[in-house]
C-alpha cells in the first residue's frame, strides 16, 4: 500500500465507494485505508436499499465516527448538514371550554333480582333473605342445566367436552 495519512476521529474525509453490501458500503479513503459506512449512516432519510443512494465508484464525503482495531466507521449523513424539517402550519387553537362538574348518578346494584325487591318492600330476617337467595340460586342453576347441559368445550379438569 501507499503512504497512509493519519485519519483522525470526527474529521471529514473523501473517498470512493469500492463495494456495497446489504448492510452498508465500503469506501476507499483518499490518503489510504478503507472505511465502512453502515446503512443507517448513509442518509438522513430511511434507507431500504443502499443501491438507491450509492453506486460503486461514487465519490463521497464522510465523517470518521470511530476507529477500533484497525476498522474505520464512517458516516455520510453526519458529514452533511441536517435537513430542516418542514414546519407545520400552526393550528389556531380555540380555548377549550370545560363543562361544569356534574357528579355521577348514584350506583345501583346490577340486575333486578326478586330478593332485592322483596327486601325493599318488607324488612325480613336474615334467615328469610338466605332462603330467598338459595331459592333464586337453585332456580338459576336449574335453568342453566336445562338450557345447555354441556359447557362450551371447556372443563375445569382440562378435558374438552367435545367428542
KAFENUR-V916904 format. One record per residue. RES is the residue in one letter. PSI is psi as a letter, one per 40 degrees, with the letter a starting at -180 (999 if undefined). BURIAL is b if it has 9 or more other C-alpha atoms within 8 Angstrom, else e. D_FIRST is the distance of its C-alpha to the first C-alpha in whole Angstrom. Layout:
# KAFENUR-V916904
res = (RES & RES)
psi = (PSI & PSI)
burial = (BURIAL & BURIAL)
d_first = (D_FIRST & D_FIRST)
This chain:
# KAFENUR-V916904
res = (X & X & X & X & X & X & X & X & X & X & X & X & X & X & X & X & X & X & X & X & X & X & X & X & X & X & X & X & X & X & X & X & X & X & X & X & X & X & X & X & X & X & X & X & X & X & X & X & X & X & X & X & X & X & X & X & X & X & X & X & X & X & X & X & X & X & X & X & X & X & X & X & X & X & X & X & X & X & X & X & X & X & X & X & X & X & X & X & X & X & X & X & X & X & X & X & X & X & X & X & X & X & X & X & X & X & X & X & X & X & X & X & X & X & X & X & X & X & X & X & X & X & X & X & X & X & X & X & X & X & X & X & X & X & X & X & X & X & X & X & X & X & X & X & X & X & X & X & X & X & X & X & X & X & X & X & X & X & X & X & X & X & X)
psi = (i & a & h & h & i & h & h & i & i & e & i & h & i & i & i & h & h & e & i & h & i & e & e & a & i & h & h & h & h & h & e & i & i & h & i & h & h & i & d & e & e & d & i & d & i & h & h & d & h & d & e & e & d & i & i & h & e & i & h & i & h & i & h & h & e & i & h & h & f & e & h & h & h & i & h & d & d & e & e & i & i & h & i & h & h & h & h & i & h & h & h & h & h & i & h & h & h & i & i & i & h & h & i & i & i & i & h & i & i & i & i & g & i & d & d & d & d & d & d & d & d & h & h & i & i & d & d & d & d & d & d & d & d & d & d & d & d & d & d & d & d & d & d & d & d & d & d & d & d & i & i & f & e & h & i & d & e & e & i & i & e & i & 999)
burial = (e & e & e & e & e & e & e & e & e & e & e & b & b & b & b & b & b & b & e & b & e & e & e & b & b & b & b & b & b & b & e & b & e & b & b & b & b & b & b & e & b & b & b & e & e & e & b & e & e & b & e & e & e & b & e & b & e & e & e & b & b & b & b & b & b & b & b & e & e & e & b & b & b & b & b & b & b & b & b & e & e & e & e & e & e & e & e & e & e & e & e & e & e & e & e & e & e & e & e & e & e & e & e & e & e & e & e & e & e & e & e & e & e & e & b & e & b & e & b & e & e & e & e & e & e & e & e & e & b & e & e & b & b & e & e & b & e & e & e & e & e & e & e & b & b & e & e & e & e & e & e & e & e & b & b & e & e & e & e & e & b & e & e)
d_first = (0 & 4 & 7 & 8 & 12 & 14 & 15 & 19 & 22 & 24 & 22 & 22 & 18 & 18 & 16 & 16 & 18 & 16 & 18 & 22 & 24 & 27 & 27 & 24 & 21 & 17 & 16 & 12 & 13 & 12 & 10 & 8 & 9 & 12 & 15 & 18 & 22 & 25 & 27 & 30 & 27 & 27 & 31 & 34 & 36 & 36 & 33 & 34 & 32 & 28 & 29 & 31 & 29 & 26 & 24 & 21 & 19 & 21 & 20 & 21 & 22 & 22 & 23 & 21 & 23 & 22 & 19 & 20 & 18 & 15 & 16 & 17 & 20 & 21 & 24 & 25 & 29 & 28 & 27 & 30 & 33 & 35 & 38 & 41 & 44 & 47 & 50 & 52 & 56 & 58 & 61 & 64 & 65 & 69 & 70 & 71 & 74 & 75 & 78 & 80 & 80 & 83 & 83 & 83 & 86 & 87 & 86 & 88 & 88 & 86 & 88 & 92 & 94 & 97 & 97 & 96 & 99 & 101 & 100 & 100 & 104 & 106 & 104 & 104 & 104 & 101 & 102 & 103 & 100 & 98 & 100 & 99 & 96 & 96 & 98 & 96 & 93 & 95 & 95 & 92 & 91 & 93 & 92 & 88 & 90 & 92 & 89 & 86 & 87 & 83 & 80 & 77 & 76 & 75 & 77 & 76 & 76 & 73 & 75 & 75 & 78 & 77 & 78)
